[in-house]
Amino acid sequence: MMNDKAKQITRKSSTPIKVYCLPEEKEHIEAQAKRAGMSAARYLREVGQGYKIKGVVDCEQVRELARINGDLGRLGNIMTKVVMPRSDL
């Protein structure tokens, strides 16, 4: 006798949904999925169920923002010294 738990339904054993699209549409979907760090199938499944897709943060962009933040801090210090010169000189 087979146990009910042994007959669990999985995605692989379920009926697939086929979607016809143009090559440009397929490229766009795959690019969006890659940007989100997902497979195209998972991306379409989550979008189809109304989930908001959160992308993977690009480490290079984070480094650039940190560099810009440091530059702005240094620029602020320079501006303060120009606007408020030291009086003890």
HELIX and SHEET records of a PDB file:
HELIX    1   1 ASP A    4  LYS A    7  5                                   4    
HELIX    2   2 PRO A   23  ALA A   36  1                                  14    
HELIX    3   3 ALA A   40  GLY A   48  1                                   9    
HELIX    4   4 CYS A   59  VAL A   83  1                                  25    
END                                                                             
